[in-house]
Amino acid sequence: MAKYIAPSDTVIIKPGAVYGGLAVSRGAGVPDYVTGLRRYTVEAVAVHKGVTEALLAELMSWIAVCYLTVI
């Protein structure tokens, strides 16, 4: 069974991820240097425009949970 992403979880971002949230950056690609093995802490989880997204504390950016892997 898949684990739900919750605040305080540690995650990595999958390649090909895009930014979420409600800012003008929504849909822009996340740079390669941000994805991969770097670890991030989930600060909050919310639904924006019908997509469940997590706010990553170190980036202060929303990323759709489908692009995140809990470690």
N, CA, C and O atoms as a Tripos MOL2 file, in Angstrom:
@<TRIPOS>MOLECULE
protein
  284   283    71     0     0
PROTEIN
NO_CHARGES

@<TRIPOS>ATOM
      1 N           0.8430   -1.1850    0.0000 N.3       1 MET1
      2 CA          0.0000    0.0000    0.0000 C.3       1 MET1
      3 C           0.8860    1.2450    0.0000 C.2       1 MET1
      4 O           1.8730    1.3030    0.7330 O.2       1 MET1
      5 N           0.5420    2.2300   -0.8110 N.am      2 ALA2
      6 CA          1.3380    3.4530   -0.9080 C.3       2 ALA2
      7 C           1.2150    4.2880    0.3600 C.2       2 ALA2
      8 O           0.1460    4.3630    0.9650 O.2       2 ALA2
      9 N           2.3140    4.9090    0.7510 N.am      3 LYS3
     10 CA          2.3170    5.7660    1.9310 C.3       3 LYS3
     11 C           1.8700    7.1600    1.5180 C.2       3 LYS3
     12 O           2.3140    7.6930    0.5010 O.2       3 LYS3
     13 N           0.9860    7.7410    2.3190 N.am      4 TYR4
     14 CA          0.5580    9.1160    2.0680 C.3       4 TYR4
     15 C           1.6490   10.0620    2.5090 C.2       4 TYR4
     16 O           2.3700    9.7820    3.4660 O.2       4 TYR4
     17 N           1.7750   11.1650    1.8290 N.am      5 ILE5
     18 CA          2.7620   12.1760    2.1950 C.3       5 ILE5
     19 C           2.1240   13.1150    3.2060 C.2       5 ILE5
     20 O           1.0120   13.6030    3.0060 O.2       5 ILE5
     21 N           2.8400   13.3590    4.2910 N.am      6 ALA6
     22 CA          2.3250   14.1880    5.3790 C.3       6 ALA6
     23 C           3.4010   15.1650    5.8410 C.2       6 ALA6
     24 O           4.5860   14.9460    5.5880 O.2       6 ALA6
     25 N           2.9980   16.2410    6.5150 N.am      7 PRO7
     26 CA          3.9910   17.1750    7.0550 C.3       7 PRO7
     27 C           5.0240   16.4480    7.9070 C.2       7 PRO7
     28 O           4.6950   15.5120    8.6360 O.2       7 PRO7
     29 N           6.2490   16.8780    7.8100 N.am      8 SER8
     30 CA          7.4440   16.3520    8.4850 C.3       8 SER8
     31 C           8.0540   15.1450    7.7740 C.2       8 SER8
     32 O           9.1190   14.6800    8.1810 O.2       8 SER8
     33 N           7.4130   14.6240    6.7250 N.am      9 ASP9
     34 CA          8.0240   13.5400    5.9450 C.3       9 ASP9
     35 C           9.2490   14.0680    5.2110 C.2       9 ASP9
     36 O           9.3160   15.2470    4.8650 O.2       9 ASP9
     37 N          10.2150   13.1890    4.9790 N.am     10 THR10
     38 CA         11.3770   13.5080    4.1650 C.3      10 THR10
     39 C          11.1570   12.8840    2.7970 C.2      10 THR10
     40 O          10.8210   11.7040    2.6910 O.2      10 THR10
     41 N          11.3510   13.6860    1.7410 N.am     11 VAL11
     42 CA         11.0700   13.2200    0.3870 C.3      11 VAL11
     43 C          12.2060   13.5790   -0.5570 C.2      11 VAL11
     44 O          13.0380   14.4360   -0.2590 O.2      11 VAL11
     45 N          12.2230   12.9060   -1.7010 N.am     12 ILE12
     46 CA         13.0610   13.3150   -2.8220 C.3      12 ILE12
     47 C          12.1180   13.6300   -3.9810 C.2      12 ILE12
     48 O          10.9950   13.1280   -4.0300 O.2      12 ILE12
     49 N          12.5780   14.4620   -4.9090 N.am     13 ILE13
     50 CA         11.7770   14.8660   -6.0560 C.3      13 ILE13
     51 C          12.1990   14.0390   -7.2650 C.2      13 ILE13
     52 O          13.3860   13.9250   -7.5710 O.2      13 ILE13
     53 N          11.2180   13.4710   -7.9400 N.am     14 LYS14
     54 CA         11.4870   12.6720   -9.1360 C.3      14 LYS14
     55 C          11.8520   13.5790  -10.3120 C.2      14 LYS14
     56 O          11.3760   14.7120  -10.3860 O.2      14 LYS14
     57 N          12.6840   13.0970  -11.2240 N.am     15 PRO15
     58 CA         12.9980   13.8740  -12.4370 C.3      15 PRO15
     59 C          11.7220   14.1640  -13.2280 C.2      15 PRO15
     60 O          10.7950   13.3550  -13.2430 O.2      15 PRO15
     61 N          11.6860   15.3050  -13.8740 N.am     16 GLY16
     62 CA         10.5280   15.6860  -14.6760 C.3      16 GLY16
     63 C           9.4540   16.4290  -13.9040 C.2      16 GLY16
     64 O           8.4010   16.7460  -14.4560 O.2      16 GLY16
     65 N           9.7100   16.7120  -12.6270 N.am     17 ALA17
     66 CA          8.7220   17.4030  -11.7900 C.3      17 ALA17
     67 C           8.5150   18.8390  -12.2560 C.2      17 ALA17
     68 O           9.3970   19.4540  -12.8550 O.2      17 ALA17
     69 N           7.3200   19.3550  -11.9640 N.am     18 VAL18
     70 CA          6.9990   20.7560  -12.2460 C.3      18 VAL18
     71 C           6.5120   21.4070  -10.9570 C.2      18 VAL18
     72 O           6.0220   20.7400  -10.0460 O.2      18 VAL18
     73 N           6.6630   22.7390  -10.9060 N.am     19 TYR19
     74 CA          6.1990   23.4820   -9.7460 C.3      19 TYR19
     75 C           4.6770   23.5450   -9.7300 C.2      19 TYR19
     76 O           4.0310   23.5540  -10.7770 O.2      19 TYR19
     77 N           4.1170   23.5870   -8.5240 N.am     20 GLY20
     78 CA          2.6750   23.7030   -8.3590 C.3      20 GLY20
     79 C           2.3320   25.0100   -7.6840 C.2      20 GLY20
     80 O           2.9360   26.0440   -7.9670 O.2      20 GLY20
     81 N           1.3530   24.9610   -6.7830 N.am     21 GLY21
     82 CA          0.9220   26.1590   -6.0710 C.3      21 GLY21
     83 C           0.0460   27.0290   -6.9480 C.2      21 GLY21
     84 O          -0.4790   26.5740   -7.9650 O.2      21 GLY21
     85 N          -0.1110   28.2790   -6.5510 N.am     22 LEU22
     86 CA         -0.9790   29.1970   -7.2780 C.3      22 LEU22
     87 C          -0.2200   30.3740   -7.8790 C.2      22 LEU22
     88 O          -0.8340   31.3150   -8.3830 O.2      22 LEU22
     89 N           1.1050   30.3280   -7.8310 N.am     23 ALA23
     90 CA          1.9380   31.4170   -8.3650 C.3      23 ALA23
     91 C           2.1160   31.2640   -9.8740 C.2      23 ALA23
     92 O           1.7270   30.2520  -10.4570 O.2      23 ALA23
     93 N           2.7040   32.2720  -10.4880 N.am     24 VAL24
     94 CA          2.9370   32.2310  -11.9330 C.3      24 VAL24
     95 C           3.9340   31.1430  -12.3300 C.2      24 VAL24
     96 O           4.0040   30.7690  -13.5010 O.2      24 VAL24
     97 N           4.7030   30.6320  -11.3710 N.am     25 SER25
     98 CA          5.6730   29.5710  -11.6750 C.3      25 SER25
     99 C           5.0070   28.2060  -11.8300 C.2      25 SER25
    100 O           5.6780   27.2430  -12.2000 O.2      25 SER25
    101 N           3.7030   28.0970  -11.5550 N.am     26 ARG26
    102 CA          2.9900   26.8230  -11.6750 C.3      26 ARG26
    103 C           3.1880   26.2580  -13.0810 C.2      26 ARG26
    104 O           2.9570   26.9470  -14.0750 O.2      26 ARG26
    105 N           3.6190   24.9930  -13.1550 N.am     27 GLY27
    106 CA          3.8240   24.3280  -14.4370 C.3      27 GLY27
    107 C           5.2380   24.4290  -14.9790 C.2      27 GLY27
    108 O           5.5890   23.7250  -15.9260 O.2      27 GLY27
    109 N           6.0590   25.3010  -14.3870 N.am     28 ALA28
    110 CA          7.4570   25.4140  -14.8190 C.3      28 ALA28
    111 C           8.2330   24.1960  -14.3270 C.2      28 ALA28
    112 O           7.9790   23.6960  -13.2310 O.2      28 ALA28
    113 N           9.1570   23.7320  -15.1180 N.am     29 GLY29
    114 CA          9.9540   22.5640  -14.7490 C.3      29 GLY29
    115 C          10.8880   22.8340  -13.5800 C.2      29 GLY29
    116 O          11.4780   23.9090  -13.4710 O.2      29 GLY29
    117 N          11.0110   21.8440  -12.7130 N.am     30 VAL30
    118 CA         11.9550   21.9260  -11.5920 C.3      30 VAL30
    119 C          13.3470   21.6230  -12.1420 C.2      30 VAL30
    120 O          13.5150   20.6210  -12.8370 O.2      30 VAL30
    121 N          14.3550   22.4560  -11.8530 N.am     31 PRO31
    122 CA         15.7030   22.2170  -12.3800 C.3      31 PRO31
    123 C          16.2660   20.8570  -11.9480 C.2      31 PRO31
    124 O          15.9560   20.3560  -10.8670 O.2      31 PRO31
    125 N          17.0860   20.2840  -12.8020 N.am     32 ASP32
    126 CA         17.6720   18.9690  -12.5220 C.3      32 ASP32
    127 C          18.4620   18.9380  -11.2170 C.2      32 ASP32
    128 O          18.4650   17.9200  -10.5250 O.2      32 ASP32
    129 N          19.1350   20.0400  -10.8700 N.am     33 TYR33
    130 CA         19.9390   20.0240   -9.6520 C.3      33 TYR33
    131 C          19.0920   19.9590   -8.3790 C.2      33 TYR33
    132 O          19.6250   19.7090   -7.2980 O.2      33 TYR33
    133 N          17.7960   20.1770   -8.4930 N.am     34 VAL34
    134 CA         16.8980   20.1160   -7.3360 C.3      34 VAL34
    135 C          16.3490   18.7010   -7.1540 C.2      34 VAL34
    136 O          15.9960   18.3080   -6.0420 O.2      34 VAL34
    137 N          16.2790   17.9400   -8.2420 N.am     35 THR35
    138 CA         15.7240   16.5850   -8.1830 C.3      35 THR35
    139 C          16.8210   15.5800   -7.8350 C.2      35 THR35
    140 O          17.9870   15.9410   -7.6720 O.2      35 THR35
    141 N          16.4280   14.3320   -7.7270 N.am     36 GLY36
    142 CA         17.4130   13.2730   -7.5060 C.3      36 GLY36
    143 C          17.6100   12.9240   -6.0500 C.2      36 GLY36
    144 O          16.6530   12.6020   -5.3450 O.2      36 GLY36
    145 N          18.8510   12.9870   -5.5980 N.am     37 LEU37
    146 CA         19.1800   12.5010   -4.2610 C.3      37 LEU37
    147 C          19.0130   13.5280   -3.1460 C.2      37 LEU37
    148 O          19.1080   13.1680   -1.9730 O.2      37 LEU37
    149 N          18.7660   14.7920   -3.4730 N.am     38 ARG38
    150 CA         18.5830   15.8010   -2.4270 C.3      38 ARG38
    151 C          17.3160   15.4940   -1.6370 C.2      38 ARG38
    152 O          16.3040   15.0680   -2.1940 O.2      38 ARG38
    153 N          17.3940   15.7160   -0.3390 N.am     39 ARG39
    154 CA         16.2590   15.4270    0.5440 C.3      39 ARG39
    155 C          15.5910   16.7250    0.9760 C.2      39 ARG39
    156 O          16.2480   17.7360    1.2260 O.2      39 ARG39
    157 N          14.2580   16.6660    1.0560 N.am     40 TYR40
    158 CA         13.4700   17.8280    1.4430 C.3      40 TYR40
    159 C          12.4500   17.4310    2.5030 C.2      40 TYR40
    160 O          12.0370   16.2740    2.5840 O.2      40 TYR40
    161 N          12.0550   18.3990    3.3040 N.am     41 THR41
    162 CA         11.0790   18.1720    4.3630 C.3      41 THR41
    163 C           9.7390   18.7680    3.9440 C.2      41 THR41
    164 O           9.6680   19.9210    3.5190 O.2      41 THR41
    165 N           8.6790   17.9710    4.0680 N.am     42 VAL42
    166 CA          7.3380   18.4500    3.7450 C.3      42 VAL42
    167 C           6.8490   19.3290    4.8880 C.2      42 VAL42
    168 O           6.7860   18.8950    6.0380 O.2      42 VAL42
    169 N           6.5050   20.5650    4.5560 N.am     43 GLU43
    170 CA          6.0130   21.5090    5.5610 C.3      43 GLU43
    171 C           4.4900   21.4970    5.6410 C.2      43 GLU43
    172 O           3.9210   21.6500    6.7220 O.2      43 GLU43
    173 N           3.8310   21.3160    4.5010 N.am     44 ALA44
    174 CA          2.3690   21.3050    4.4550 C.3      44 ALA44
    175 C           1.9160   20.5440    3.2240 C.2      44 ALA44
    176 O           2.6720   20.3740    2.2670 O.2      44 ALA44
    177 N           0.6600   20.0850    3.2600 N.am     45 VAL45
    178 CA          0.0450   19.4190    2.1140 C.3      45 VAL45
    179 C          -1.2920   20.1140    1.8630 C.2      45 VAL45
    180 O          -2.0490   20.3660    2.8010 O.2      45 VAL45
    181 N          -1.5810   20.4240    0.5950 N.am     46 ALA46
    182 CA         -2.8240   21.1000    0.2410 C.3      46 ALA46
    183 C          -3.2180   20.7310   -1.1820 C.2      46 ALA46
    184 O          -2.4140   20.1870   -1.9400 O.2      46 ALA46
    185 N          -4.4510   21.0280   -1.5330 N.am     47 VAL47
    186 CA         -4.9450   20.7980   -2.8900 C.3      47 VAL47
    187 C          -5.0630   22.1510   -3.5750 C.2      47 VAL47
    188 O          -5.7370   23.0550   -3.0830 O.2      47 VAL47
    189 N          -4.3940   22.2760   -4.7230 N.am     48 HIS48
    190 CA         -4.4530   23.4860   -5.5490 C.3      48 HIS48
    191 C          -4.9280   23.0930   -6.9340 C.2      48 HIS48
    192 O          -4.3170   22.2520   -7.5940 O.2      48 HIS48
    193 N          -6.0120   23.6990   -7.3710 N.am     49 LYS49
    194 CA         -6.5730   23.4290   -8.6980 C.3      49 LYS49
    195 C          -6.7860   21.9340   -8.9220 C.2      49 LYS49
    196 O          -6.5550   21.4250  -10.0190 O.2      49 LYS49
    197 N          -7.2280   21.2360   -7.8770 N.am     50 GLY50
    198 CA         -7.5420   19.8180   -7.9710 C.3      50 GLY50
    199 C          -6.3610   18.8750   -7.8680 C.2      50 GLY50
    200 O          -6.5260   17.6690   -8.0530 O.2      50 GLY50
    201 N          -5.1710   19.3860   -7.5790 N.am     51 VAL51
    202 CA         -3.9650   18.5630   -7.4930 C.3      51 VAL51
    203 C          -3.4250   18.6120   -6.0620 C.2      51 VAL51
    204 O          -3.2340   19.6940   -5.5080 O.2      51 VAL51
    205 N          -3.1810   17.4500   -5.4680 N.am     52 THR52
    206 CA         -2.5920   17.4050   -4.1320 C.3      52 THR52
    207 C          -1.1140   17.7190   -4.2390 C.2      52 THR52
    208 O          -0.3850   17.0780   -4.9960 O.2      52 THR52
    209 N          -0.6680   18.7240   -3.4660 N.am     53 GLU53
    210 CA          0.7080   19.1940   -3.5360 C.3      53 GLU53
    211 C           1.2940   19.3300   -2.1450 C.2      53 GLU53
    212 O           0.5770   19.4940   -1.1580 O.2      53 GLU53
    213 N           2.6170   19.2580   -2.0930 N.am     54 ALA54
    214 CA          3.3350   19.4080   -0.8210 C.3      54 ALA54
    215 C           4.2280   20.6430   -0.8950 C.2      54 ALA54
    216 O           4.8830   20.8910   -1.9070 O.2      54 ALA54
    217 N           4.2420   21.4030    0.1800 N.am     55 LEU55
    218 CA          5.1420   22.5470    0.3010 C.3      55 LEU55
    219 C           6.4410   22.0310    0.9090 C.2      55 LEU55
    220 O           6.4420   21.4950    2.0170 O.2      55 LEU55
    221 N           7.5420   22.1910    0.1870 N.am     56 LEU56
    222 CA          8.8340   21.7020    0.6560 C.3      56 LEU56
    223 C           9.5630   22.8330    1.3640 C.2      56 LEU56
    224 O           9.7960   23.8910    0.7780 O.2      56 LEU56
    225 N           9.9210   22.6120    2.6180 N.am     57 ALA57
    226 CA         10.4720   23.6560    3.4810 C.3      57 ALA57
    227 C          11.7470   24.2740    2.9140 C.2      57 ALA57
    228 O          11.8950   25.4960    2.9290 O.2      57 ALA57
    229 N          12.6500   23.4690    2.4260 N.am     58 GLU58
    230 CA         13.9330   23.9710    1.9470 C.3      58 GLU58
    231 C          13.8100   24.7840    0.6590 C.2      58 GLU58
    232 O          14.6550   25.6340    0.3810 O.2      58 GLU58
    233 N          12.7740   24.5300   -0.1180 N.am     59 LEU59
    234 CA         12.5660   25.2530   -1.3750 C.3      59 LEU59
    235 C          11.5180   26.3500   -1.2520 C.2      59 LEU59
    236 O          11.5090   27.2950   -2.0410 O.2      59 LEU59
    237 N          10.6320   26.2260   -0.2620 N.am     60 MET60
    238 CA          9.4670   27.1020   -0.1300 C.3      60 MET60
    239 C           8.6850   27.1170   -1.4410 C.2      60 MET60
    240 O           8.2420   28.1650   -1.9110 O.2      60 MET60
    241 N           8.5290   25.9180   -2.0200 N.am     61 SER61
    242 CA          7.7940   25.7360   -3.2680 C.3      61 SER61
    243 C           6.8710   24.5390   -3.1450 C.2      61 SER61
    244 O           7.1630   23.5740   -2.4400 O.2      61 SER61
    245 N           5.7400   24.6240   -3.8530 N.am     62 TRP62
    246 CA          4.7860   23.5170   -3.9110 C.3      62 TRP62
    247 C           5.1510   22.5970   -5.0640 C.2      62 TRP62
    248 O           5.4550   23.0550   -6.1660 O.2      62 TRP62
    249 N           5.1190   21.2880   -4.8000 N.am     63 ILE63
    250 CA          5.3720   20.2540   -5.8100 C.3      63 ILE63
    251 C           4.2620   19.2150   -5.6700 C.2      63 ILE63
    252 O           3.9350   18.8080   -4.5560 O.2      63 ILE63
    253 N           3.6770   18.7800   -6.7950 N.am     64 ALA64
    254 CA          2.6390   17.7470   -6.7620 C.3      64 ALA64
    255 C           3.1910   16.4830   -6.1270 C.2      64 ALA64
    256 O           4.3300   16.0980   -6.3910 O.2      64 ALA64
    257 N           2.3820   15.8330   -5.2820 N.am     65 VAL65
    258 CA          2.8590   14.6470   -4.5710 C.3      65 VAL65
    259 C           3.1870   13.4900   -5.5200 C.2      65 VAL65
    260 O           3.9350   12.5860   -5.1490 O.2      65 VAL65
    261 N           2.6390   13.5060   -6.7350 N.am     66 CYS66
    262 CA          2.9650   12.4310   -7.6830 C.3      66 CYS66
    263 C           4.4340   12.4910   -8.1020 C.2      66 CYS66
    264 O           4.9580   11.5120   -8.6330 O.2      66 CYS66
    265 N           5.1070   13.6260   -7.8730 N.am     67 TYR67
    266 CA          6.5230   13.7700   -8.1970 C.3      67 TYR67
    267 C           7.4300   13.5380   -6.9940 C.2      67 TYR67
    268 O           8.6420   13.7310   -7.0880 O.2      67 TYR67
    269 N           6.8610   13.1290   -5.8750 N.am     68 LEU68
    270 CA          7.6410   12.9580   -4.6490 C.3      68 LEU68
    271 C           7.7010   11.5070   -4.2240 C.2      68 LEU68
    272 O           6.7570   10.7440   -4.4280 O.2      68 LEU68
    273 N           8.8240   11.1370   -3.6310 N.am     69 THR69
    274 CA          8.9890    9.8000   -3.0560 C.3      69 THR69
    275 C           9.3960    9.9700   -1.6040 C.2      69 THR69
    276 O          10.3660   10.6630   -1.3010 O.2      69 THR69
    277 N           8.6460    9.3300   -0.7000 N.am     70 VAL70
    278 CA          8.9710    9.3790    0.7230 C.3      70 VAL70
    279 C          10.1550    8.4720    0.9860 C.2      70 VAL70
    280 O          10.1870    7.3380    0.5090 O.2      70 VAL70
    281 N          11.1380    8.9640    1.7480 N.am     71 ILE71
    282 CA         12.2940    8.1170    2.0800 C.3      71 ILE71
    283 C          12.4140    7.9760    3.5870 C.2      71 ILE71
    284 O          13.3220    7.3030    4.0740 O.2      71 ILE71
@<TRIPOS>BOND
     1     1     2 1
     2     2     3 1
     3     3     4 2
     4     3     5 am
     5     5     6 1
     6     6     7 1
     7     7     8 2
     8     7     9 am
     9     9    10 1
    10    10    11 1
    11    11    12 2
    12    11    13 am
    13    13    14 1
    14    14    15 1
    15    15    16 2
    16    15    17 am
    17    17    18 1
    18    18    19 1
    19    19    20 2
    20    19    21 am
    21    21    22 1
    22    22    23 1
    23    23    24 2
    24    23    25 am
    25    25    26 1
    26    26    27 1
    27    27    28 2
    28    27    29 am
    29    29    30 1
    30    30    31 1
    31    31    32 2
    32    31    33 am
    33    33    34 1
    34    34    35 1
    35    35    36 2
    36    35    37 am
    37    37    38 1
    38    38    39 1
    39    39    40 2
    40    39    41 am
    41    41    42 1
    42    42    43 1
    43    43    44 2
    44    43    45 am
    45    45    46 1
    46    46    47 1
    47    47    48 2
    48    47    49 am
    49    49    50 1
    50    50    51 1
    51    51    52 2
    52    51    53 am
    53    53    54 1
    54    54    55 1
    55    55    56 2
    56    55    57 am
    57    57    58 1
    58    58    59 1
    59    59    60 2
    60    59    61 am
    61    61    62 1
    62    62    63 1
    63    63    64 2
    64    63    65 am
    65    65    66 1
    66    66    67 1
    67    67    68 2
    68    67    69 am
    69    69    70 1
    70    70    71 1
    71    71    72 2
    72    71    73 am
    73    73    74 1
    74    74    75 1
    75    75    76 2
    76    75    77 am
    77    77    78 1
    78    78    79 1
    79    79    80 2
    80    79    81 am
    81    81    82 1
    82    82    83 1
    83    83    84 2
    84    83    85 am
    85    85    86 1
    86    86    87 1
    87    87    88 2
    88    87    89 am
    89    89    90 1
    90    90    91 1
    91    91    92 2
    92    91    93 am
    93    93    94 1
    94    94    95 1
    95    95    96 2
    96    95    97 am
    97    97    98 1
    98    98    99 1
    99    99   100 2
   100    99   101 am
   101   101   102 1
   102   102   103 1
   103   103   104 2
   104   103   105 am
   105   105   106 1
   106   106   107 1
   107   107   108 2
   108   107   109 am
   109   109   110 1
   110   110   111 1
   111   111   112 2
   112   111   113 am
   113   113   114 1
   114   114   115 1
   115   115   116 2
   116   115   117 am
   117   117   118 1
   118   118   119 1
   119   119   120 2
   120   119   121 am
   121   121   122 1
   122   122   123 1
   123   123   124 2
   124   123   125 am
   125   125   126 1
   126   126   127 1
   127   127   128 2
   128   127   129 am
   129   129   130 1
   130   130   131 1
   131   131   132 2
   132   131   133 am
   133   133   134 1
   134   134   135 1
   135   135   136 2
   136   135   137 am
   137   137   138 1
   138   138   139 1
   139   139   140 2
   140   139   141 am
   141   141   142 1
   142   142   143 1
   143   143   144 2
   144   143   145 am
   145   145   146 1
   146   146   147 1
   147   147   148 2
   148   147   149 am
   149   149   150 1
   150   150   151 1
   151   151   152 2
   152   151   153 am
   153   153   154 1
   154   154   155 1
   155   155   156 2
   156   155   157 am
   157   157   158 1
   158   158   159 1
   159   159   160 2
   160   159   161 am
   161   161   162 1
   162   162   163 1
   163   163   164 2
   164   163   165 am
   165   165   166 1
   166   166   167 1
   167   167   168 2
   168   167   169 am
   169   169   170 1
   170   170   171 1
   171   171   172 2
   172   171   173 am
   173   173   174 1
   174   174   175 1
   175   175   176 2
   176   175   177 am
   177   177   178 1
   178   178   179 1
   179   179   180 2
   180   179   181 am
   181   181   182 1
   182   182   183 1
   183   183   184 2
   184   183   185 am
   185   185   186 1
   186   186   187 1
   187   187   188 2
   188   187   189 am
   189   189   190 1
   190   190   191 1
   191   191   192 2
   192   191   193 am
   193   193   194 1
   194   194   195 1
   195   195   196 2
   196   195   197 am
   197   197   198 1
   198   198   199 1
   199   199   200 2
   200   199   201 am
   201   201   202 1
   202   202   203 1
   203   203   204 2
   204   203   205 am
   205   205   206 1
   206   206   207 1
   207   207   208 2
   208   207   209 am
   209   209   210 1
   210   210   211 1
   211   211   212 2
   212   211   213 am
   213   213   214 1
   214   214   215 1
   215   215   216 2
   216   215   217 am
   217   217   218 1
   218   218   219 1
   219   219   220 2
   220   219   221 am
   221   221   222 1
   222   222   223 1
   223   223   224 2
   224   223   225 am
   225   225   226 1
   226   226   227 1
   227   227   228 2
   228   227   229 am
   229   229   230 1
   230   230   231 1
   231   231   232 2
   232   231   233 am
   233   233   234 1
   234   234   235 1
   235   235   236 2
   236   235   237 am
   237   237   238 1
   238   238   239 1
   239   239   240 2
   240   239   241 am
   241   241   242 1
   242   242   243 1
   243   243   244 2
   244   243   245 am
   245   245   246 1
   246   246   247 1
   247   247   248 2
   248   247   249 am
   249   249   250 1
   250   250   251 1
   251   251   252 2
   252   251   253 am
   253   253   254 1
   254   254   255 1
   255   255   256 2
   256   255   257 am
   257   257   258 1
   258   258   259 1
   259   259   260 2
   260   259   261 am
   261   261   262 1
   262   262   263 1
   263   263   264 2
   264   263   265 am
   265   265   266 1
   266   266   267 1
   267   267   268 2
   268   267   269 am
   269   269   270 1
   270   270   271 1
   271   271   272 2
   272   271   273 am
   273   273   274 1
   274   274   275 1
   275   275   276 2
   276   275   277 am
   277   277   278 1
   278   278   279 1
   279   279   280 2
   280   279   281 am
   281   281   282 1
   282   282   283 1
   283   283   284 2
@<TRIPOS>SUBSTRUCTURE
     1 MET1         2 RESIDUE 1 A MET
     2 ALA2         6 RESIDUE 1 A ALA
     3 LYS3        10 RESIDUE 1 A LYS
     4 TYR4        14 RESIDUE 1 A TYR
     5 ILE5        18 RESIDUE 1 A ILE
     6 ALA6        22 RESIDUE 1 A ALA
     7 PRO7        26 RESIDUE 1 A PRO
     8 SER8        30 RESIDUE 1 A SER
     9 ASP9        34 RESIDUE 1 A ASP
    10 THR10       38 RESIDUE 1 A THR
    11 VAL11       42 RESIDUE 1 A VAL
    12 ILE12       46 RESIDUE 1 A ILE
    13 ILE13       50 RESIDUE 1 A ILE
    14 LYS14       54 RESIDUE 1 A LYS
    15 PRO15       58 RESIDUE 1 A PRO
    16 GLY16       62 RESIDUE 1 A GLY
    17 ALA17       66 RESIDUE 1 A ALA
    18 VAL18       70 RESIDUE 1 A VAL
    19 TYR19       74 RESIDUE 1 A TYR
    20 GLY20       78 RESIDUE 1 A GLY
    21 GLY21       82 RESIDUE 1 A GLY
    22 LEU22       86 RESIDUE 1 A LEU
    23 ALA23       90 RESIDUE 1 A ALA
    24 VAL24       94 RESIDUE 1 A VAL
    25 SER25       98 RESIDUE 1 A SER
    26 ARG26      102 RESIDUE 1 A ARG
    27 GLY27      106 RESIDUE 1 A GLY
    28 ALA28      110 RESIDUE 1 A ALA
    29 GLY29      114 RESIDUE 1 A GLY
    30 VAL30      118 RESIDUE 1 A VAL
    31 PRO31      122 RESIDUE 1 A PRO
    32 ASP32      126 RESIDUE 1 A ASP
    33 TYR33      130 RESIDUE 1 A TYR
    34 VAL34      134 RESIDUE 1 A VAL
    35 THR35      138 RESIDUE 1 A THR
    36 GLY36      142 RESIDUE 1 A GLY
    37 LEU37      146 RESIDUE 1 A LEU
    38 ARG38      150 RESIDUE 1 A ARG
    39 ARG39      154 RESIDUE 1 A ARG
    40 TYR40      158 RESIDUE 1 A TYR
    41 THR41      162 RESIDUE 1 A THR
    42 VAL42      166 RESIDUE 1 A VAL
    43 GLU43      170 RESIDUE 1 A GLU
    44 ALA44      174 RESIDUE 1 A ALA
    45 VAL45      178 RESIDUE 1 A VAL
    46 ALA46      182 RESIDUE 1 A ALA
    47 VAL47      186 RESIDUE 1 A VAL
    48 HIS48      190 RESIDUE 1 A HIS
    49 LYS49      194 RESIDUE 1 A LYS
    50 GLY50      198 RESIDUE 1 A GLY
    51 VAL51      202 RESIDUE 1 A VAL
    52 THR52      206 RESIDUE 1 A THR
    53 GLU53      210 RESIDUE 1 A GLU
    54 ALA54      214 RESIDUE 1 A ALA
    55 LEU55      218 RESIDUE 1 A LEU
    56 LEU56      222 RESIDUE 1 A LEU
    57 ALA57      226 RESIDUE 1 A ALA
    58 GLU58      230 RESIDUE 1 A GLU
    59 LEU59      234 RESIDUE 1 A LEU
    60 MET60      238 RESIDUE 1 A MET
    61 SER61      242 RESIDUE 1 A SER
    62 TRP62      246 RESIDUE 1 A TRP
    63 ILE63      250 RESIDUE 1 A ILE
    64 ALA64      254 RESIDUE 1 A ALA
    65 VAL65      258 RESIDUE 1 A VAL
    66 CYS66      262 RESIDUE 1 A CYS
    67 TYR67      266 RESIDUE 1 A TYR
    68 LEU68      270 RESIDUE 1 A LEU
    69 THR69      274 RESIDUE 1 A THR
    70 VAL70      278 RESIDUE 1 A VAL
    71 ILE71      282 RESIDUE 1 A ILE
